[in-house]
Amino acid sequence: MNDTAREFARLRALIDRLLPRTAPFLPGATDQDLDRLATATGLDLPADLVALLRVSAGQDDPHQLHGPLNYHHFLTVDEIIDMHAVLTGAVGDLATPVAQPSCYRWTVWSESWLPFLAVDGDCYLLDLNPGDLGTAGQVVSRPNVPDLGEPLAPSLTAFLARAADLVEAGRVEVEESTLVLLDLY
């Protein structure tokens, strides 16, 4: 088991214990699913996202009512494709370059951003083409009305580990269908 799968398993065990009514996690993605995701987005998928999707290809939460992390649910391959396409089409033209050095290369949206958790237009994403001060694959919280803060973690694996660490340390509020982690906004 690689680091990403291990950290996801740790986080998922906490979610399963604390949120027994959360949306069910789906089985892992197939090679065809991953190829379809890479083709549809035009992106080389980072190894940690591939590792996560091979373990679980998101959650079955069509009404987005049971997202386990700050109300966000883990996106399915189809939801990643759809959200990437919608945001690229709807707001991609609004993006302007960010003066460097910065953690980000673009404001608002970038085609090199890949969402993996979402609710109501808000998402956590992987930035695959960061600015000079960023790290490829850094995790960013992108609110529906974007005002980007600092990256939350240098990688998906580090993000999953941080979320699990916060829950284990008691820095969480457990609500009916979500774990509220203020340190991950």
C-alpha positions in Angstrom: 0.0 0.0 0.0 1.5 3.4 -1.0 1.4 6.5 1.2 -1.7 8.0 -0.5 -3.7 4.8 -0.1 -2.5 4.5 3.6 -3.5 8.1 4.4 -6.8 7.7 2.7 -7.5 4.5 4.6 -6.7 6.3 7.8 -9.0 9.2 7.0 -11.7 6.9 5.7 -11.7 4.9 8.9 -12.3 8.1 10.9 -15.1 9.1 8.5 -16.7 5.7 8.7 -16.5 5.8 12.5 -17.6 9.4 13.1 -20.1 9.8 10.2 -21.9 6.4 9.8 -24.5 8.0 7.5 -22.0 9.6 5.1 -22.3 8.8 1.4 -20.9 5.4 0.5 -17.4 5.3 -1.0 -17.3 3.7 -4.5 -14.9 0.9 -5.5 -11.6 2.0 -7.2 -11.4 3.4 -10.7 -10.4 1.2 -13.6 -7.6 1.9 -16.0 -10.2 2.9 -18.6 -11.7 5.4 -16.1 -8.3 6.9 -15.4 -7.5 7.1 -19.2 -10.9 8.8 -19.7 -10.1 11.4 -17.0 -6.7 12.2 -18.4 -8.1 12.5 -21.9 -11.1 14.6 -21.0 -9.0 17.1 -18.9 -5.9 17.0 -21.1 -3.8 16.6 -18.0 -1.2 14.1 -16.8 -2.8 12.7 -13.7 -0.5 13.0 -10.6 0.5 9.7 -9.0 -1.3 10.5 -5.7 -4.6 11.2 -7.4 -4.3 8.0 -9.4 -3.5 6.1 -6.1 -6.6 7.6 -4.4 -8.9 6.9 -7.3 -7.6 3.3 -7.6 -8.7 2.8 -3.9 -12.0 4.7 -4.2 -13.4 6.5 -7.2 -15.3 9.0 -5.1 -18.6 8.8 -3.3 -22.1 8.0 -4.3 -23.7 11.3 -3.3 -25.7 12.6 -6.3 -27.5 15.2 -4.2 -24.3 16.4 -2.4 -25.9 16.0 1.0 -23.3 13.9 2.8 -19.8 15.3 2.1 -17.5 14.2 4.9 -15.0 17.0 4.8 -16.3 20.6 5.3 -19.5 19.4 3.5 -17.4 18.5 0.4 -17.7 15.0 -1.0 -15.1 13.0 -2.9 -15.8 13.4 -6.6 -16.3 10.5 -8.9 -14.3 10.4 -12.2 -17.3 11.7 -14.1 -17.8 14.5 -11.5 -14.2 15.5 -11.8 -14.5 15.6 -15.6 -17.7 17.6 -15.5 -16.6 20.1 -12.9 -13.3 20.6 -14.7 -15.1 21.2 -18.0 -17.8 23.5 -16.5 -15.3 25.7 -14.7 -12.9 25.8 -17.6 -15.8 26.8 -19.9 -17.6 29.2 -17.6 -14.8 31.0 -15.8 -11.6 30.0 -17.6 -11.7 33.2 -19.6 -11.9 35.3 -16.5 -8.5 34.1 -15.3 -5.7 36.5 -15.3 -2.0 35.8 -14.7 -0.7 36.3 -11.2 2.5 38.4 -10.8 5.3 36.1 -9.9 6.7 35.0 -7.5 3.4 33.6 -6.2 2.1 30.1 -5.2 -0.4 30.5 -8.1 0.0 31.1 -11.8 -3.7 32.2 -12.4 -6.6 33.8 -10.7 -10.2 32.4 -10.7 -9.5 29.2 -12.6 -6.8 27.3 -14.6 -7.2 24.4 -16.9 -4.3 22.8 -14.9 -6.5 22.7 -11.8 -8.1 19.4 -11.0 -10.9 19.2 -8.4 -11.2 16.2 -6.2 -13.6 17.3 -3.4 -16.6 19.6 -4.0 -19.9 21.1 -2.8 -22.1 23.7 -4.5 -19.3 25.1 -6.7 -16.7 25.2 -4.0 -13.9 22.7 -4.4 -10.6 21.4 -3.2 -8.3 21.0 -6.2 -4.8 19.9 -7.2 -2.8 22.7 -8.9 -0.7 20.9 -11.5 1.0 24.1 -12.9 1.7 26.3 -9.9 3.4 29.7 -9.7 7.1 30.1 -8.8 6.5 29.7 -5.1 4.1 26.8 -5.4 4.5 23.0 -5.6 3.1 20.9 -8.5 0.2 19.0 -7.1 -0.4 21.4 -4.2 -3.9 21.3 -2.7 -5.9 24.5 -2.8 -9.4 25.4 -1.5 -11.3 27.3 -4.2 -14.5 28.9 -3.0 -17.3 29.4 -5.5 -16.4 33.1 -5.5 -12.7 32.7 -5.6 -10.4 34.4 -3.2 -7.5 32.0 -3.1 -5.7 31.6 0.2 -2.4 29.9 0.7 -2.2 26.3 -0.5 -3.4 23.9 2.2 -0.9 21.1 1.5 2.0 20.4 -0.9 0.3 17.3 -2.2 -2.9 15.2 -2.0 -1.2 12.7 0.2 -0.1 15.5 2.6 -3.7 16.9 2.5 -5.2 13.5 3.4 -2.7 13.1 6.2 -3.4 16.6 7.5 -7.1 16.0 7.6 -6.7 12.7 9.5 -4.2 14.3 11.9 -6.7 17.2 12.6 -9.5 14.7 13.3 -7.3 12.5 15.5 -6.1 15.6 17.5 -9.7 16.6 18.1 -9.5 19.8 16.0 -12.8 18.9 14.4 -16.5 19.6 14.9 -18.6 16.6 14.0 -21.9 17.6 12.5 -24.6 15.3 11.2 -23.1 14.7 7.8 -19.6 16.2 7.9 -16.4 16.8 9.7 -15.8 20.6 10.0 -12.1 21.2 9.9 -11.6 25.0 10.1 -7.9 24.5 9.5 -8.7 23.2 6.0 -10.5 26.3 4.7 
